[in-house]
Amino acid sequence: MEQKAVALKYPKNAFAPFITAKGTGLTAKKILELAEKNNIPVKIEDSAVEILMSQDIGDAVSEETWEVLAIIFSSILQNEV
């Protein structure tokens, strides 16, 4: 199975995170390398990635991913404290 990655950003006061990058194969690998290099947390959630891959870069994430993304962002925030 080909590797996939989606990068998200959740600015303050935004109603939802939005997609800043996405890709498969070498592009996915590059996204993950850049995240690691810049100390950006990486979480693996295959079902969310599948849904998010169908959206365009710059789009707010779809409502069907909000619950799983809330869990992911909560986990990231807890690890920052």
C-alpha positions in Angstrom: 0.0 0.0 0.0 1.3 3.4 -1.0 2.2 5.8 1.9 -0.1 8.8 2.2 0.2 12.0 4.2 -1.9 15.1 4.8 -0.7 18.2 6.6 -3.1 20.4 8.5 -3.0 23.8 10.1 -5.4 25.0 12.7 -5.0 28.8 13.1 -6.5 30.5 16.2 -10.1 31.7 15.6 -10.5 29.3 12.6 -13.7 27.3 12.7 -11.8 24.1 11.5 -8.3 23.0 10.5 -7.5 23.3 6.8 -5.3 21.2 4.5 -1.9 22.7 3.8 -0.3 19.8 1.9 -1.1 16.3 0.8 0.4 13.6 -1.2 1.3 9.9 -1.8 4.6 8.1 -2.3 7.6 10.4 -2.4 5.4 13.5 -1.7 4.1 11.8 1.4 7.6 10.9 2.5 8.7 14.5 2.0 5.8 15.9 4.0 6.7 13.6 6.9 10.4 14.5 6.7 9.6 18.2 6.8 7.3 17.7 9.8 10.0 15.8 11.6 12.7 18.4 10.7 10.4 21.2 12.0 9.3 19.3 15.2 5.7 19.2 13.9 3.7 16.4 15.6 2.8 13.5 13.3 -0.2 11.2 14.1 -1.2 8.2 12.1 -5.0 7.9 11.5 -5.6 6.0 8.2 -9.4 6.6 8.1 -9.0 10.4 8.4 -6.2 10.5 5.8 -8.4 8.6 3.3 -11.2 11.2 3.7 -8.8 14.2 3.7 -7.0 13.0 0.6 -10.3 13.5 -1.4 -10.3 17.2 -0.4 -8.3 20.1 -2.0 -5.3 21.9 -0.5 -6.6 25.0 1.2 -10.0 23.4 2.1 -11.3 23.3 5.6 -11.5 19.7 6.7 -14.8 18.0 6.3 -17.2 17.7 9.2 -17.0 13.9 9.0 -13.3 14.1 10.3 -13.9 16.6 13.1 -14.4 14.0 15.8 -11.2 12.1 15.1 -9.2 15.3 14.5 -10.4 16.7 17.8 -9.0 13.6 19.5 -5.7 14.0 17.5 -5.4 17.7 18.3 -6.2 17.1 22.0 -3.5 14.5 22.2 -1.0 16.9 20.6 -1.9 19.7 23.0 -1.6 17.4 26.0 1.9 16.4 25.0 2.9 20.1 24.7 2.1 20.8 28.3 
